[in-house]
């Protein structure tokens, strides 16, 4: 599925892992129900809630050209107790 890009690992998202909440960057056109279905089918877990937000734009300057960073949506997925998502492979 092209809609889920990658997991987000920052200080805040690592603290959220203790509350069984996982953060992913997804395609901006994705909806909560699409991400919920995909997460439940792909990871075989039960989703309790999903929160989403679009972070603000950041300016990028290359020479004389000023542009903006690529826009995306960030989803915070809360799982029911007893479930977890492996973020790192064991290789």
C-alpha distance (Angstrom), angle and dihedral (degrees) to the residues before:
residue distance angle dihedral
X1 . . .
X2 3.78 . .
X3 3.79 94.6 .
X4 3.81 98.0 77.6
X5 3.79 108.0 63.3
X6 3.82 106.6 178.8
X7 3.83 144.2 -43.7
X8 3.80 116.9 -89.3
X9 3.80 116.4 -128.3
X10 3.81 113.5 -171.0
X11 3.80 132.1 133.9
X12 3.79 91.4 -90.7
X13 3.80 95.5 47.1
X14 3.80 91.0 49.2
X15 3.82 88.5 54.8
X16 3.81 88.8 49.6
X17 3.82 90.1 56.4
X18 3.82 87.7 71.3
X19 3.83 88.0 61.1
X20 3.83 90.6 49.4
X21 3.83 91.8 -106.6
X22 3.82 121.6 138.3
X23 3.80 126.2 -165.1
X24 3.81 125.4 -147.0
X25 3.80 134.6 174.4
X26 3.79 109.5 -131.6
X27 3.78 139.4 178.1
X28 3.80 111.6 -71.7
X29 3.82 92.5 -123.1
X30 3.83 94.2 54.4
X31 3.79 118.6 112.4
X32 3.78 129.3 -144.1
X33 3.80 93.0 -111.3
X34 3.83 92.3 52.1
X35 3.80 91.8 50.3
X36 3.82 91.7 45.2
X37 3.82 92.6 52.7
X38 3.80 92.2 45.1
X39 3.83 93.2 48.6
X40 3.80 93.5 48.0
X41 3.81 92.9 48.1
X42 3.81 99.0 40.7
X43 3.83 99.9 42.5
X44 3.84 97.2 26.9
X45 3.83 93.7 -127.8
X46 3.82 136.8 127.7
X47 3.81 116.1 -112.6
X48 3.79 117.0 -143.4
X49 3.83 99.7 -176.3
X50 3.79 142.5 -14.3
X51 3.80 127.6 -148.9
X52 3.78 122.6 -172.3
X53 3.78 138.5 -172.1
X54 3.78 140.3 165.6
X55 3.83 112.5 -127.3
X56 3.84 116.3 -133.6
X57 3.82 121.6 -92.1
X58 3.79 119.7 -91.8
X59 3.79 121.3 -149.4
X60 3.79 118.5 -122.6
X61 3.78 122.5 -166.2
X62 3.79 123.4 -162.2
X63 3.79 109.8 176.9
X64 3.79 107.6 -52.6
X65 3.79 94.4 -20.3
X66 3.81 118.0 97.2
X67 3.79 117.9 -162.9
X68 3.78 140.9 152.6
X69 3.78 133.7 -105.4
X70 3.79 120.8 -100.8
X71 3.79 112.2 -80.7
X72 3.79 121.2 -125.1
X73 3.79 139.9 159.1
X74 3.79 123.5 -115.7
X75 3.81 120.1 -145.2
X76 3.79 124.4 -162.2
X77 3.81 107.7 -158.9
X78 3.81 119.4 -161.7
X79 3.80 114.5 -158.3
X80 3.77 127.7 -155.4
X81 3.79 115.6 -102.5
X82 3.79 114.5 -81.9
X83 3.82 95.0 34.8
X84 3.80 129.4 96.8
X85 3.81 140.3 172.3
X86 3.82 120.1 -132.2
X87 3.82 105.5 -130.6
X88 3.81 97.2 179.3
X89 3.77 127.9 48.6
X90 3.81 118.6 -124.9
X91 3.83 93.4 -128.6
